[in-house]
Amino acid sequence: MRGIDLSPRPDVATRLLAGVTVPDTAPISRAIEFARERSEPFLFNHAMRSWLFAAALAQLNQTAHDGEVLAVTTILHDLGLAAGFDGPLRFDVEGANAARKFTLDECIDERRAQLIRDGVALNSTPSICLYKEAEVALATMGIGLDWGGWGYEAIPEARVAEIVEAFPRRGMKERFNLAVCRIVETRPTTTYDNFARDFGFVPVTSRRRRWIIC
């Protein structure tokens, strides 16, 4: 797991958010607003918790990484589940393309924008993500911790409680299921090769029966 820059960046402003020290830059602030304005509250809170868990893991493990890339990746990682980003591609790719456009509009350089896109597109494929750059791997760890509790024991309980108190779950599991079901029901051909397939059966030909278990 190798980061972009192994040297510290003392020039980057930081702030304390839910007990976690995180970078405080204009692109991160705009990513937060971008996600807040386009996501349901449960999904926005999930993204923020994922960022804070990822940042906390990086600090606990002393993993060198680009904090701005990690922040934007995790904050925007579920854009594809929002109705405003519906399209012909699988939802995580639609979200990744939207995240990349956002980063380029923020004048983030091409290499860092591509890392953000990779982190968004591949976050639900840990067998790939965990062996990519530190920012991509950390994003997957933070997202997985919040979504499935993977690695929960690595973070002190008091820190977890502080993060969840700042960004409550708001019935996240149930509402997340409904968000994926919406995609299965409205864009079934985009779900055959990703985890959304577990929410229903997608036909290969018009003669096969379609099952939706949502």
C-alpha positions, 0 to 999 in steps of 0.5 A, spaced: 500 500 500 503 505 497 501 513 497 503 518 493 507 522 497 511 519 503 513 526 506 509 530 511 505 536 508 505 541 514 503 547 509 496 543 509 491 546 514 487 541 519 481 541 523 478 536 528 472 533 526 468 528 531 475 527 534 479 526 528 484 530 525 483 531 518 485 536 512 481 542 511 482 545 504 477 548 499 476 542 495 474 538 501 469 543 503 466 543 496 466 536 496 462 536 502 457 541 500 457 537 493 455 530 496 450 534 502 446 537 496 446 531 492 445 525 497 440 523 502 442 525 509 443 517 510 448 517 504 451 523 506 452 521 513 455 514 511 460 518 506 462 522 512 463 517 517 467 513 512 472 518 511 473 519 518 474 512 519 479 512 513 483 518 516 483 515 523 485 508 521 491 512 517 493 515 523 493 509 527 497 505 522 501 511 521 500 510 513 503 515 509 497 518 504 495 524 501 489 526 505 485 531 500 485 525 495 482 520 501 477 525 503 474 527 496 474 519 495 470 517 501 466 523 501 464 522 494 464 514 493 456 513 493 454 519 488 452 513 483 447 511 488 443 518 488 438 519 482 441 525 480 447 521 477 443 515 473 446 513 467 447 507 462 453 504 466 453 501 473 452 505 479 459 505 481 462 507 475 457 513 474 459 515 481 466 515 479 466 519 473 462 524 476 467 524 482 473 525 477 469 531 473 468 534 480 476 533 482 478 536 475 473 542 476 477 543 482 483 544 478 486 537 482 491 534 477 490 528 473 494 523 477 490 525 483 483 525 480 485 518 477 486 516 484 479 519 486 476 515 480 479 509 482 477 509 489 470 510 487 469 505 482 473 500 486 471 501 493 466 495 493 471 490 490 476 490 496 480 484 492 483 489 488 482 496 492 486 493 498 492 492 493 492 499 490 495 506 492 494 507 500 489 512 498 484 507 495 486 502 500 484 506 506 478 509 502 476 502 502 477 500 509 473 506 512 467 505 507 468 497 509 468 499 516 462 503 516 458 499 512 460 492 514 464 493 521 470 490 517 476 492 522 471 495 527 476 493 533 482 497 530 479 504 532 477 505 540 470 505 541 470 512 544 472 514 537 467 510 533 461 513 538 464 520 537 464 519 529 457 516 529 454 521 534 456 527 529 454 523 523 448 518 525 446 512 521 439 514 520 437 507 518 443 506 513 442 499 512 435 499 510 435 505 506 441 503 502 438 497 500 432 501 498 437 505 494 440 499 491 433 496 489 431 502 485 437 501 481 436 494 480 428 495 478 430 501 474 437 499 470 437 492 471 442 491 465 447 495 469 447 490 475 449 483 472 457 484 474 457 487 481 454 486 488 447 489 486 446 483 482 445 480 489 438 484 490 435 481 484 436 477 478 437 480 471 435 477 465 440 475 459 435 475 454 427 477 454 425 470 454 428 469 461 424 471 467 426 477 471 426 476 479 427 482 484 428 480 491 427 488 493 
